[in-house]
């Protein structure tokens, strides 16, 4: 494998590890072991644990942007909204570690900011604004529609992370295309 392919393997392994245990509960040893490399090799690819976590976090945002872009291609307004909602529910259903990594990212930004580290938060906020822009145009460049769509997405994240079953009444107010209909069952 080339160094770039190993780097990709590390990012995928980091998403899986950090999603389960968070930044503070995940060791670089666990990531290296999952990839099948030594810790020293891991640190040749990334300068440290924070850089690995940042790469994993930003990859999750990039992946979500790509999913929205592909779903909304050639669509506008309500058609785009439902296509993106369906695609997002599929993403977090088929790759639940992406949802868990998002949640870990938000927690870690808050913890880093509380410790005076604003660099990570700035990187995540910049990536999140790319996400905003990705859905903004297909939704008619309407700030209210974009905010509502992303607010529903955050609610979906919270409900799914808490394990509400698909038939629970909390899902009834969702866009029909964003309802889990059993897709989030573990």
C-alpha positions in Angstrom: 0.0 0.0 0.0 1.1 3.5 -0.7 1.3 6.1 2.1 -1.9 7.7 0.8 -3.7 4.4 0.8 -2.5 3.8 4.4 -3.6 7.2 5.4 -7.1 6.4 4.0 -7.1 3.2 6.0 -6.1 5.1 9.1 -9.0 7.6 8.6 -11.5 4.8 8.2 -10.2 3.0 11.2 -10.1 6.2 13.2 -13.8 6.9 12.4 -14.7 3.4 13.6 -12.7 3.7 16.8 -13.5 7.4 17.7 -17.2 6.8 16.9 -17.3 4.1 19.6 -15.1 5.6 22.3 -14.7 9.3 21.5 -11.5 11.3 21.4 -10.5 10.8 25.0 -11.4 7.1 25.2 -9.6 6.0 22.0 -6.0 5.2 21.9 -3.8 5.6 18.9 -2.7 2.0 19.6 -6.2 0.8 18.9 -6.3 2.7 15.6 -2.9 1.4 14.6 -3.9 -2.1 15.5 -7.1 -1.9 13.5 -5.1 -0.8 10.4 -2.3 -3.3 11.1 0.5 -0.8 11.4 2.8 0.3 14.3 2.2 3.4 16.3 5.4 4.9 15.0 4.2 4.4 11.4 0.9 6.0 12.3 2.7 9.1 13.5 4.6 9.2 10.2 1.2 9.6 8.5 -0.2 12.0 11.0 1.5 14.3 13.5 -0.6 13.2 16.4 -3.9 12.0 17.8 -5.6 15.4 17.4 -4.7 15.4 13.7 -6.1 11.9 13.2 -9.3 12.9 15.0 -9.6 16.0 12.9 -9.1 14.1 9.6 -11.8 11.6 10.7 -14.2 14.4 11.7 -13.7 16.3 8.5 -14.0 13.2 6.4 -17.5 12.6 7.9 -18.6 16.1 7.0 -17.1 15.6 3.5 -18.9 12.3 3.1 -22.2 13.9 4.1 -21.7 16.7 1.7 -21.0 14.2 -1.1 -24.1 12.3 -0.2 -26.2 15.4 -0.3 -24.7 16.6 -3.6 -25.3 13.2 -5.3 -28.8 13.0 -4.0 -29.8 16.5 -5.1 -28.1 16.5 -8.5 -30.5 18.1 -11.0 -33.2 18.6 -8.3 -34.5 21.7 -6.6 -36.9 22.6 -3.8 -39.0 19.9 -2.3 -37.7 17.2 -4.6 -34.1 18.0 -3.5 -35.2 18.1 0.2 -36.7 14.6 0.1 -33.9 13.2 -1.9 -31.3 14.5 0.5 -33.3 13.5 3.5 -33.6 9.9 2.2 -29.9 9.8 1.3 -29.0 11.0 4.8 -31.1 8.4 6.6 -29.6 5.8 4.3 -26.1 7.0 5.2 -26.5 6.8 8.9 -28.4 3.6 8.6 -25.9 1.8 6.5 -22.9 3.4 8.2 -23.9 4.2 11.8 -20.3 5.0 12.7 -20.8 8.2 10.6 -23.6 9.3 12.9 -21.6 8.4 16.0 -18.5 10.2 14.7 -20.6 13.3 14.1 -21.8 13.2 17.7 -18.3 12.7 19.0 -17.1 15.6 16.9 -19.5 18.0 18.4 -18.6 16.9 21.9 -14.9 17.2 21.2 -15.2 20.7 19.7 -16.9 21.8 22.9 -14.2 20.1 25.1 -11.4 21.6 23.0 -12.9 25.1 23.1 -13.3 24.8 26.9 -9.6 24.1 27.1 -8.8 27.1 24.9 -8.1 25.2 21.7 -10.1 27.0 19.0 -8.2 25.6 16.0 -10.2 22.3 15.9 -13.5 24.1 16.3 -12.7 26.5 13.5 -11.9 23.6 11.2 -15.1 21.9 12.0 -17.2 25.1 11.7 -15.6 25.7 8.3 -16.5 22.2 7.2 -20.0 22.6 8.6 -20.5 25.8 6.6 -19.6 23.7 3.5 -22.4 21.4 4.5 -24.7 24.4 4.8 -23.8 25.6 1.4 -24.2 22.1 -0.1 -27.8 22.0 0.9 -28.6 25.7 0.5 -28.7 26.0 -3.3 -30.8 22.8 -3.9 -33.3 24.1 -1.3 -33.7 27.3 -3.3 -31.0 29.4 -1.5 -33.6 30.0 1.2 -32.1 30.5 4.7 -35.2 29.3 6.5 -35.5 26.1 4.4 -31.8 25.4 4.9 -32.1 26.0 8.6 -35.1 23.8 8.9 -33.6 21.0 6.9 -30.4 21.0 9.0 -32.4 21.3 12.2 -34.3 18.2 11.2 -31.0 16.5 10.5 -29.7 17.3 13.9 -32.9 16.0 15.5 -32.6 12.8 13.5 -29.0 12.5 14.8 -30.1 13.0 18.4 -33.1 10.6 18.2 -31.1 7.9 16.4 -28.2 8.3 18.8 -30.5 7.9 21.7 -32.0 4.7 20.1 -35.6 5.7 19.7 -37.3 2.9 17.8 -38.7 3.8 14.4 -42.3 3.4 15.4 -41.9 5.7 18.4 -44.1 8.8 18.3 -41.1 11.2 18.3 -40.5 10.3 14.6 -44.0 11.3 13.5 -43.2 14.9 12.9 -40.4 14.2 10.5 -40.5 14.7 6.8 -41.9 11.4 5.5 -38.7 10.9 3.6 -36.7 11.4 6.8 -38.6 8.9 8.9 -36.5 5.8 9.7 -39.2 3.2 9.1 -37.2 0.6 10.8 -33.9 1.4 9.0 -32.1 2.5 12.2 -32.8 -0.6 14.2 -29.7 -2.3 15.4 
